[in-house]
Amino acid sequence: MVFDIDLIKDIYQHYLQKIDLIRQKIGKPLTLTEKILYAHLAEGEELKAYKRGEDYVNFSPDRVAMQDATAQMALLQLMNSGRKRVAVPSTVHCDHLIQAYKNAHDDLIIAESNNHEVYQFLRDVSNKYGIGFWKPDAGIIHQVVLENYAFPGGMMIGTDSHTPNAGGLSMIAIGVGGADAVDVMAGMPWELKMPKIIGVKLIGKLSGWSSPKDVILKLAGILTVKGGTNSIIEYFGEGTESLSATGKATICNMGAEVGATTSIFPYSKKSADYLAMTGRQEVVDLANTLVDCFNPDKEILKQPENYYDQVIEINLSTLEPYVNGPFTPDLAYPISELASAVKEHNYPDNMEVGLIGSCTNSSYEDMMRAASVIDSANKLGLKVNAKLIINPGSEQVKYTSKRDGILSRFEQAGAAIMANACGPCIGQWRRDEVADEHKNSIVTSFNRNFAKRNDGSPNTYAFVCSPEIVVALSIAGKLSFNPLTDHLINVKGEKVKLTEPLGDELPKQGFAVDDAGYIGPIADGSAVEVRIDPHSDRLQQLLPFTPWDGKDIISQPLLIKATGKCTTDHISMAGKWLKFRGHLDNISNNMLIGAVNAFNQKTNCVLDAQTGDYVEVPALARKLKSQGIGSIVVAEENYGEGSSREHAAMEPRFLNVKAIVVKSFARIHETNLKKQGMLALTFVNKDDYDKIREDDQISITGLSNFAPGKNLTLTLHHRDGSKESFVVSHTYNQAQIEWFKAGSALNKLKEEVK
C-alpha cells in the first residue's frame, strides 16, 4: 500500500512549472530549501523574495504527524476548533507511552493495560476526524513516517521536535507544537518566520568506524545547541550521494539538537533505492522525472557562499567517530580525544549500559552494522561487559531483522530486545539499579542526553554516539576505549582488536512484515462519540484560556529566576509525567520543577515572598492563582531548548504565569508560548537579567499599544521601595498579537472557523 499516492501525484503534476515560476519571480538560482518552501506558500500568499530571518510567511503543509504523548493535547485542541474532519492527511503514532523494563512482550502488555484509556481516546478521535492510527509497537513515529509517508519535495509538520527525520528523503519536515498542528488539520495556513539557510558541504566518503551519525555529532560541536536557530540546514556536495537514505535521516533528525528549524538532503539514487525497497516504486517513477526540482540549482553548487547564509564543509573521508556529552548534545569529542576527556573531567569510565534505538538510529542498517561488531567480538572470544538494550525503529525493521538473524545475534550477547518504541530515549525506562543515584555512565545512539532525561538519575552521565560505537564501548565496558586503536583481552588472555563494522543499507531479501500496525479511519466518523471520564487522571476536557483583559501587567511577583540550561525537560519533565500529557491540571504539577533557582542553586525550591518560606514552584504558582495573582518567569539563553512539547507553554498559561522574560528563546518553544496566549519577551540588554531580585514585584507596561517591533517596558519594584525600569523586546507580528488578545491562537481559530 502506497499512502497518499493521489496527493503526491497532484503535488508533482505542476511541480516543475511551479519551480520555474518561483525562480523567475525570485530572480536568482534556488537552493533546495527555497524550492520546497516557495512551492508550499499558502493560497493568497504573495510570491516574492521574503527576507530570511525576518519575514513571517504562511505555508500549506501536505500532512501532519503526531506521536501519542503530544497528540493528546493536540487532539483535545482539535476538538475545540469547530472542525469536523482534518483538512490534510494526518496520523497518530503510539510510541511514547511504552516503558522499557523487561522485554517487548511483557512491556507491551503492561503499556496496553496502563494506557488503555488514552489509546482508546486516540483511536476514537482518529476515527471521528479521519486520522490514520498506528498501534502501540508499530514503531517510532519518525521511522514509520520515513518508511511510509516521506516523499521528495513534500512538506509536513509533526508534533515532535525530531520530525526533520524525513529530510533524509528530501522533504521539508518541521517539528511544531499541537496548536500549529491544529491550524493545519483545520485547513488554516501555517505561519513560520522565513528561515535562514546554512549550507553544509559534504566531500569525501565515510569508511571504517565512521557513520552518518558522526556528521551531525561533529556539526553539533561546531554550531552548539542554538547555532541553527531559525535556520534550515541544507546538505549538498558529492559526499551526500554516498550516504544511505536512513543515514541522511539520522543526520536530519539530530539537527534539532542545534536548534535548526529542519534539515534536508538532495534527492539521489540512494533515496530512490530506499523508496523502492519500502514499496514505493510508484513514488520513485514520479520523483525521477523531477530530479532537478529536488536538488539545488547548479549555480548554487558552484558558488554556495553567495546563496547560503553560512557555509560549513565536512570531509567524510577524514571524519572520526564522535561521542558527545554528557548532559548536552553539543559537547563533542572525537573518539581519539575521549579517553583524555574522561580523565580530565572525572567522567565515570565504567560504562554500565549501552542503548541502541530511538528515532535517530533504529533502521535496518543501524541494526546490521551494530550486530557486525557483536560478530567480531564473538570471533575474537570477547564478551559484552555492559548491559545492552535494543529498541527497533518499527515493526518492519524488527520483523526483517529477526528474519535475517540480526536480533538473535544481539540476544546471544545478552541484549534485551524492547518494544518498537522510544523507551529510554525519552525517559520511559524503568532502571531499578539507579535507585541509589550512584554515579555512572551510559552510552546511547539517541539524540539528547540532558540530565535525568533517560533514567531520572542526576548522576547518570549519558553520552551519544553511533550504534556501532555503542556496541564497541559496551564490549569494552569502558568509556575510554577507542576501537580504532585499542586492543582488548579475550577469554584466552590474548590481545585482540575489533574489526570495522559492516552492514547492508537495505535488506538483500527486501523488507517483510506480517502486521505493520496501521489502522485506517472509518469512512464517516460523524457518529463517533469521544468520551472523557470527568474523574479521569489521564484525560481532561480542555477549556479555552481567558482572553486578555486589556490591561498592563502590574506588580506581579517573580515565580522563578532560572539559571543555566532550561530545556523543555526542565520546564515540563517527561518520564513518569508522560501519563498526564492529556490532563493539563495534573501535568501542571511538574511545571519548572527541573529549573535551577538562580538565588539558591536548587531545583523546585523558590521563595514565597508572602511568607518567607521556600516552596515548590507549582505550589507557589497555584497559591498565587487562587488569590487572583499572576507571576513572572525569568530565564537565560535558549529557553525551551529541546522537545516540541507544548505542555511547557500550556502549564505556565494554566497556572496564571503572565510572562516569560529571557535572554533568548528556542524557536519551537517561543512559538508555543505565543500560540497559548502567553507573553514571550526578551531582554534587550542581557545584563538586565542580573537586576532581578528574589522578592521583586514586576510590571510590564505598554500592552495597550502592543505592536510589531515596538518594545515594552519592564519595571522592577524592589522590596526596599526602589524601582528600576528597562525595555524588553518581542517578535510578535500582528496575527500573533491577535492570538494574545484572544487568549490563544485556538480561540482565534475557533472564531475564524465559525
JOKACOR-V427186 format. One record per pair of residues at least 6 apart in sequence whose ideal C-beta (glycine too) atoms are under 8 Angstrom apart, sorted by sequence separation. I is the first residue (numbers start at 1). J is the second residue. If there is no record, write none. Layout:
i/j
I/J
I/J
This chain:
i/j
23/29
41/47
101/107
125/131
126/132
127/133
138/144
150/156
157/163
167/173
183/189
184/190
206/212
265/271
275/281
305/311
324/330
325/331
341/347
356/362
377/383
392/398
401/407
402/408
411/417
422/428
423/429
434/440
452/458
454/460
473/479
489/495
490/496
522/528
533/539
580/586
581/587
596/602
597/603
607/613
608/614
624/630
673/679
674/680
683/689
692/698
706/712
717/723
718/724
739/745
742/748
23/30
50/57
100/107
112/119
126/133
134/141
149/156
156/163
166/173
183/190
255/262
287/294
300/307
304/311
324/331
342/349
377/384
410/417
421/428
424/431
451/458
476/483
481/488
488/495
489/496
532/539
534/541
580/587
596/603
607/614
608/615
624/631
673/680
716/723
22/30
26/34
30/38
66/74
78/86
99/107
139/147
165/173
183/191
206/214
240/248
243/251
255/263
275/283
276/284
299/307
300/308
324/332
333/341
446/454
452/460
454/462
465/473
473/481
487/495
488/496
532/540
562/570
595/603
597/605
599/607
606/614
615/623
640/648
652/660
665/673
702/710
715/723
716/724
732/740
739/747
38/47
66/75
98/107
101/110
164/173
275/284
324/333
392/401
398/407
453/462
472/481
487/496
488/497
532/541
580/589
594/603
597/606
605/614
606/615
640/649
702/711
703/712
715/724
716/725
739/748
742/751
98/108
123/133
134/144
156/166
163/173
164/174
180/190
252/262
322/332
323/333
356/366
374/384
407/417
444/454
473/483
476/486
487/497
488/498
577/587
580/590
593/603
594/604
605/615
606/616
621/631
670/680
702/712
715/725
738/748
19/30
99/110
122/133
145/156
163/174
164/175
252/263
296/307
322/333
356/367
472/483
486/497
593/604
605/616
606/617
620/631
701/712
702/713
714/725
22/34
26/38
45/57
99/111
154/166
163/175
251/263
252/264
272/284
275/287
322/334
323/335
442/454
476/488
592/604
604/616
608/620
700/712
701/713
713/725
714/726
22/35
45/58
98/111
145/158
162/175
163/176
202/215
235/248
252/265
321/334
322/335
442/455
449/462
475/488
577/590
604/617
660/673
700/713
713/726
714/727
44/58
45/59
97/111
161/175
176/190
219/233
251/265
320/334
321/335
356/370
449/463
469/483
483/497
600/614
606/620
700/714
701/715
713/727
714/728
156/171
158/173
160/175
272/287
320/335
323/338
392/407
449/464
483/498
572/587
608/623
665/680
699/714
700/715
712/727
713/728
19/35
22/38
41/57
42/58
142/158
150/166
155/171
156/172
157/173
158/174
159/175
235/251
271/287
272/288
320/336
446/462
448/464
463/479
698/714
699/715
711/727
712/728
22/39
41/58
42/59
43/60
75/92
97/114
119/136
141/158
149/166
152/169
153/170
154/171
155/172
156/173
157/174
158/175
159/176
248/265
390/407
440/457
447/464
573/590
665/682
698/715
711/728
712/729
41/59
42/60
97/115
142/160
145/163
150/168
151/169
152/170
153/171
154/172
155/173
156/174
157/175
158/176
159/177
174/192
442/460
444/462
446/464
572/590
660/678
662/680
664/682
698/716
699/717
711/729
712/730
40/59
41/60
141/160
146/165
150/169
152/171
155/174
157/176
159/178
200/219
233/252
398/417
425/444
440/459
441/460
442/461
443/462
444/463
445/464
572/591
633/652
659/678
660/679
662/681
663/682
681/700
697/716
698/717
711/730
19/39
37/57
40/60
142/162
145/165
146/166
151/171
267/287
390/410
424/444
437/457
439/459
440/460
441/461
442/462
443/463
444/464
445/465
571/591
573/593
649/669
659/679
660/680
661/681
662/682
663/683
696/716
697/717
18/39
28/49
40/61
71/92
97/118
115/136
142/163
145/166
150/171
326/347
425/446
434/455
437/458
438/459
440/461
441/462
442/463
443/464
444/465
445/466
571/592
573/594
639/660
648/669
652/673
657/678
658/679
659/680
660/681
661/682
662/683
679/700
696/717
25/47
26/48
27/49
37/59
40/62
64/86
71/93
97/119
143/165
146/168
159/181
233/255
243/265
248/270
388/410
398/420
424/446
425/447
434/456
437/459
439/461
441/463
443/465
445/467
570/592
595/617
650/672
659/681
661/683
696/718
25/48
26/49
142/165
146/169
150/173
157/180
158/181
248/271
367/390
397/420
425/448
431/454
434/457
475/498
571/594
593/616
639/662
649/672
653/676
663/686
693/716
695/718
696/719
15/39
25/49
64/88
66/90
68/92
112/136
142/166
157/181
267/291
431/455
570/594
571/595
593/617
631/655
633/657
639/663
642/666
644/668
648/672
649/673
653/677
692/716
695/719
708/732
22/47
63/88
64/89
65/90
66/91
67/92
68/93
94/119
111/136
198/223
233/258
240/265
245/270
367/392
388/413
390/415
392/417
395/420
427/452
429/454
431/456
434/459
445/470
569/594
570/595
592/617
593/618
631/656
632/657
635/660
637/662
639/664
640/665
641/666
653/678
691/716
693/718
708/733
21/47
62/88
63/89
64/90
65/91
66/92
67/93
68/94
70/96
240/266
244/270
245/271
388/414
389/415
390/416
394/420
427/453
429/455
431/457
434/460
443/469
444/470
472/498
570/596
591/617
592/618
630/656
631/657
632/658
633/659
634/660
635/661
636/662
637/663
638/664
639/665
640/666
646/672
649/675
650/676
652/678
663/689
688/714
693/719
706/732
708/734
61/88
62/89
63/90
64/91
66/93
67/94
68/95
69/96
157/184
228/255
233/260
241/268
243/270
267/294
366/393
387/414
388/415
389/416
390/417
391/418
393/420
426/453
427/454
443/470
591/618
629/656
630/657
631/658
632/659
633/660
634/661
635/662
636/663
637/664
638/665
639/666
649/676
684/711
707/734
63/91
65/93
67/95
68/96
69/97
94/122
108/136
145/173
231/259
232/260
235/263
240/268
241/269
242/270
245/273
246/274
266/294
267/295
388/416
390/418
391/419
392/420
427/455
590/618
630/658
632/660
633/661
634/662
635/663
638/666
640/668
641/669
644/672
700/728
67/96
68/97
108/137
230/259
231/260
232/261
233/262
234/263
235/264
241/270
245/274
266/295
362/391
384/413
387/416
389/418
391/420
425/454
427/456
566/595
589/618
632/661
640/669
646/675
649/678
708/737
92/122
198/228
228/258
229/259
231/261
232/262
233/263
234/264
235/265
236/266
244/274
245/275
266/296
362/392
363/393
367/397
383/413
384/414
391/421
424/454
443/473
562/592
566/596
588/618
591/621
625/655
639/669
640/670
646/676
707/737
212/243
227/258
228/259
229/260
230/261
232/263
233/264
235/266
362/393
384/415
391/422
424/455
443/474
621/652
625/656
681/712
706/737
212/244
225/257
226/258
227/259
228/260
232/264
354/386
356/388
357/389
362/394
391/423
560/592
564/596
624/656
640/672
104/137
157/190
198/231
200/233
202/235
225/258
226/259
228/261
353/386
354/387
355/388
356/389
357/390
358/391
364/397
368/401
391/424
468/501
559/592
562/595
563/596
622/655
640/673
681/714
691/724
92/126
196/230
197/231
198/232
200/234
201/235
202/236
203/237
205/239
216/250
220/254
224/258
225/259
351/385
352/386
353/387
354/388
355/389
356/390
357/391
359/393
363/397
367/401
375/409
378/412
389/423
391/425
562/596
563/597
621/655
706/740
195/230
196/231
197/232
198/233
199/234
200/235
201/236
202/237
203/238
204/239
212/247
216/251
223/258
351/386
352/387
353/388
354/389
355/390
356/391
357/392
362/397
371/406
374/409
378/413
389/424
560/595
562/597
563/598
621/656
691/726
706/741
195/231
196/232
197/233
198/234
199/235
200/236
201/237
202/238
203/239
206/242
211/247
212/248
215/251
219/255
223/259
353/389
355/391
357/393
364/400
368/404
374/410
377/413
443/479
561/597
562/598
621/657
193/230
195/232
197/234
199/236
202/239
205/242
206/243
213/250
216/253
217/254
220/257
364/401
560/597
561/598
618/655
98/136
201/239
202/240
212/250
213/251
216/254
220/258
368/406
371/409
374/412
441/479
561/599
563/601
688/726
90/129
92/131
94/133
95/134
97/136
98/137
212/251
216/255
219/258
367/406
371/410
374/413
90/130
91/131
92/132
94/134
367/407
370/410
595/635
688/728
90/131
91/132
92/133
93/134
94/135
95/136
202/243
213/254
216/257
538/579
592/633
659/700
685/726
90/132
91/133
92/134
94/136
538/580
540/582
542/584
658/700
684/726
86/129
89/132
91/134
94/137
95/138
537/580
539/582
540/583
683/726
684/727
85/129
86/130
94/138
95/139
538/582
539/583
540/584
684/728
84/129
85/130
86/131
93/138
95/140
538/583
540/585
683/728
684/729
72/118
75/121
79/125
83/129
93/139
95/141
537/583
540/586
560/606
682/728
683/729
75/122
78/125
93/140
536/583
559/606
681/728
682/729
93/141
681/729
682/730
72/121
537/586
681/730
682/731
68/118
72/122
75/125
680/730
11/62
68/119
71/122
78/129
93/144
558/609
679/730
680/731
93/145
557/609
636/689
661/714
68/122
75/129
91/145
7/62
634/689
7/63
129/185
386/443
560/617
4/62
91/149
559/617
634/692
674/732
4/63
89/149
172/232
236/296
587/647
591/651
592/652
357/418
559/620
590/651
591/652
670/731
679/740
198/260
234/296
559/621
674/736
677/739
678/740
359/422
584/647
588/651
677/740
236/300
237/301
358/422
587/651
591/655
675/739
236/301
357/422
360/425
559/624
674/739
677/742
195/261
357/423
359/425
581/647
584/650
588/654
632/698
674/740
677/743
357/424
358/425
557/624
584/651
588/655
661/728
677/744
236/304
357/425
632/700
676/744
677/745
192/261
355/424
566/635
571/640
574/643
585/654
675/744
676/745
355/425
566/636
584/654
675/745
677/747
562/633
574/645
674/745
675/746
257/329
258/330
557/629
559/631
562/634
563/635
564/636
568/640
257/330
556/629
558/631
559/632
560/633
561/634
562/635
563/636
565/638
566/639
567/640
568/641
569/642
572/645
67/141
234/308
242/316
556/630
557/631
558/632
559/633
560/634
561/635
562/636
566/640
567/641
568/642
569/643
66/141
239/314
254/329
556/631
557/632
566/641
567/642
568/643
572/647
65/141
169/245
237/313
239/315
556/632
558/634
565/641
567/643
568/644
572/648
168/245
239/316
553/630
562/639
568/645
571/648
168/246
231/309
353/431
168/247
169/248
173/252
231/310
366/445
553/632
572/651
65/145
168/248
169/249
568/648
571/651
167/248
168/249
175/256
352/433
7/89
167/249
168/250
166/249
168/251
362/445
388/471
65/149
165/249
168/252
361/445
4/89
74/159
165/250
167/252
168/253
360/445
361/446
609/694
3/89
63/149
166/252
358/444
360/446
388/474
609/695
165/252
174/261
175/262
355/442
358/445
360/447
384/471
386/473
387/474
607/694
71/159
164/252
165/253
167/255
174/262
352/440
354/442
355/443
356/444
357/445
358/446
359/447
386/474
607/695
70/159
164/253
173/262
223/312
352/441
353/442
354/443
355/444
356/445
357/446
358/447
385/474
386/475
70/160
172/262
222/312
350/440
351/441
352/442
353/443
354/444
355/445
384/474
385/475
63/154
65/156
67/158
90/181
162/253
164/255
348/439
350/441
351/442
355/446
384/475
385/476
386/477
653/744
62/154
64/156
65/157
66/158
67/159
162/254
164/256
172/264
348/440
349/441
351/443
383/475
385/477
62/155
63/156
64/157
65/158
66/159
67/160
171/264
219/312
348/441
382/475
385/478
61/155
62/156
64/158
65/159
66/160
162/256
170/264
347/441
60/155
61/156
64/159
65/160
90/185
161/256
167/262
170/265
219/314
373/468
599/694
59/155
61/157
88/184
164/260
167/263
170/266
218/314
372/468
87/184
88/185
167/264
168/265
170/267
370/467
374/471
65/163
87/185
164/262
167/265
169/267
369/467
370/468
373/471
377/475
559/657
86/185
87/186
88/187
146/245
163/262
164/263
215/314
355/454
369/468
373/472
86/186
87/187
146/246
164/264
367/467
370/470
77/178
81/182
170/271
215/316
218/319
221/322
366/467
370/471
374/475
568/669
77/179
83/185
169/271
373/475
556/658
75/178
83/186
146/249
168/271
201/304
221/324
225/328
404/507
74/178
78/182
81/185
82/186
83/187
215/319
218/322
220/324
225/329
73/178
74/179
77/182
81/186
169/274
199/304
214/319
217/322
225/330
361/466
404/509
553/658
169/275
210/316
214/320
217/323
224/330
253/359
254/360
361/467
382/488
403/509
553/659
70/177
71/178
74/181
78/185
142/249
214/321
217/324
223/330
253/360
400/507
70/178
74/182
78/186
199/307
214/322
380/488
382/490
383/491
545/653
199/308
210/319
213/322
220/329
221/330
381/490
382/491
403/512
545/654
197/307
198/308
201/311
203/313
206/316
207/317
210/320
211/321
220/330
221/331
250/360
373/483
380/490
381/491
609/719
142/253
197/308
198/309
199/310
200/311
201/312
202/313
203/314
204/315
205/316
206/317
210/321
221/332
250/361
356/467
381/492
400/511
66/178
197/309
198/310
199/311
200/312
201/313
202/314
203/315
204/316
205/317
209/321
220/332
400/512
61/174
196/309
198/311
199/312
200/313
201/314
203/316
204/317
206/319
250/363
348/461
381/494
399/512
400/513
39/153
153/267
196/310
198/312
200/314
202/316
203/317
204/318
218/332
249/363
347/461
356/470
382/496
399/513
40/155
66/181
152/267
204/319
217/332
326/441
355/470
356/471
381/496
396/511
399/514
450/565
39/155
250/366
354/470
380/496
382/498
396/512
453/569
36/153
64/181
246/363
354/471
380/497
396/513
450/567
452/569
35/153
36/154
37/155
246/364
247/365
278/396
329/447
380/498
395/513
36/155
152/271
246/365
329/448
354/473
450/569
456/575
64/184
246/366
323/443
329/449
354/474
395/515
396/516
450/570
456/576
64/185
244/365
328/449
353/474
377/498
395/516
448/569
452/573
453/574
327/449
328/450
351/473
376/498
394/516
395/517
61/184
326/449
327/450
351/474
376/499
452/575
60/184
151/275
170/294
325/449
327/451
324/449
351/476
373/498
376/501
209/335
351/477
553/679
350/477
351/478
350/478
351/479
373/501
561/689
3/132
60/189
61/190
151/280
349/478
350/479
372/501
548/677
59/189
60/190
148/278
335/465
349/479
372/502
547/677
58/189
59/190
147/278
152/283
348/479
349/480
370/501
372/503
545/676
561/692
40/172
58/190
59/191
151/283
347/479
369/501
371/503
545/677
58/191
59/192
369/502
370/503
561/694
57/191
153/287
327/461
335/469
369/503
558/692
36/171
37/172
56/191
57/192
152/287
326/461
327/462
329/464
368/503
558/693
36/172
56/192
57/193
151/287
325/461
326/462
367/503
368/504
558/694
56/193
57/194
153/290
325/462
326/463
342/479
343/480
558/695
15/153
32/170
55/193
56/194
152/290
325/463
342/480
365/503
557/695
558/696
33/172
54/193
55/194
324/463
325/464
365/504
557/696
558/697
53/193
54/194
153/293
323/463
324/464
364/504
365/505
557/697
558/698
12/153
53/194
153/294
323/464
324/465
338/479
339/480
364/505
365/506
556/697
557/698
11/153
52/194
53/195
152/294
323/465
338/480
339/481
364/506
452/594
555/697
556/698
8/151
11/154
51/194
52/195
53/196
322/465
339/482
364/507
555/698
556/699
45/189
50/194
52/196
321/465
338/482
555/699
3/148
4/149
52/197
321/466
553/698
554/699
3/149
8/154
43/189
323/469
336/482
427/573
428/574
553/699
4/151
42/189
213/360
335/482
364/511
427/574
428/575
552/699
553/700
554/701
42/190
213/361
321/469
335/483
336/484
426/574
427/575
552/700
553/701
335/484
336/485
426/575
427/576
552/701
323/473
428/578
552/702
553/703
427/578
552/703
426/578
551/703
552/704
550/704
548/703
323/479
37/194
37/195
211/369
33/195
555/717
34/197
321/484
33/197
320/484
31/197
31/199
53/230
53/231
257/447
256/447
257/448
450/642
548/740
254/447
548/741
165/359
253/447
448/642
547/741
548/742
165/360
547/742
548/743
547/743
162/359
546/743
162/360
545/743
33/232
160/359
544/743
545/744
544/744
547/747
33/234
32/234
544/746
545/747
31/234
544/747
32/236
544/750
143/359
140/357
142/359
140/358
141/359
140/359
143/362
143/363
140/362
36/264
277/506
277/507
33/264
274/505
32/264
213/445
273/505
274/506
279/511
273/506
277/510
278/511
32/266
277/511
270/505
328/565
147/394
217/464
217/465
144/393
147/396
143/393
144/394
140/391
143/394
213/465
214/466
139/392
140/393
213/466
139/393
140/394
143/397
212/466
213/467
139/394
211/466
53/309
138/394
139/395
211/467
52/309
138/395
139/396
211/468
35/293
137/395
139/397
211/469
247/505
35/294
209/468
246/505
209/469
245/505
35/296
244/505
32/294
244/506
32/295
209/472
32/296
31/296
30/296
31/297
29/296
30/297
29/297
29/298
31/300
29/299
30/300
29/300
19/292
12/286
16/290
19/293
23/297
209/483
8/283
12/287
15/290
209/484
31/307
208/484
2/279
5/282
9/286
12/289
16/293
31/308
1/279
2/280
5/283
8/286
12/290
15/293
29/307
28/307
2/282
140/420
2/283
139/420
140/421
137/419
138/420
139/421
140/422
136/419
137/420
137/421
136/421
162/447
100/389
211/501
100/391
209/500
208/500
209/501
111/419
107/418
108/419
107/419
103/416
104/417
102/416
103/417
104/418
103/418
104/419
104/420
100/418
100/419
98/419
100/421
98/421
100/423
98/422
99/423
100/424
95/420
96/421
98/423
95/421
96/422
95/422
100/428
101/429
99/428
100/429
101/430
96/426
98/428
99/429
100/430
97/428
99/430
96/428
67/422
69/426
148/518
139/516
138/516
139/517
138/517
259/638
137/517
138/518
136/517
135/517
259/641
134/517
135/518
134/518
135/519
133/518
134/519
132/518
133/519
132/519
133/520
132/520
133/521
132/521
131/521
130/521
129/521
126/519
127/521
126/521
127/522
130/525
123/519
129/525
128/525
127/525
128/526
128/528
127/528
128/530
124/528
124/529
125/530
124/530
261/667
124/531
259/666
259/667
121/530
229/638
121/532
226/637
226/638
225/638
226/641
117/533
225/641
121/539
117/536
118/538
117/538
118/539
117/539
229/666
230/667
226/664
229/667
85/525
226/666
84/526
79/530
118/579
121/582
80/542
76/539
79/542
76/540
80/544
115/579
118/582
76/541
77/542
114/579
76/542
72/539
177/644
179/646
176/644
177/645
178/646
73/542
175/644
177/646
177/649
97/578
161/642
163/644
96/578
97/579
161/643
160/643
161/644
160/644
159/644
159/646
177/668
180/671
176/668
175/668
179/672
177/671
176/671
177/672
180/675
179/675
179/676
177/675
69/574
76/582
161/668
73/581
69/578
72/581
73/582
72/582
70/581
73/584
69/581
193/731
191/735
191/736
188/749
183/745
186/749
182/746
188/752
179/744
179/745
183/749
179/746
182/749
186/753
73/646
70/644
73/647
70/645
69/645
70/646
73/650
81/746
80/746
82/749
81/749
82/750
77/746
81/750
80/750
83/753
82/753
81/753
82/754
56/733
56/735
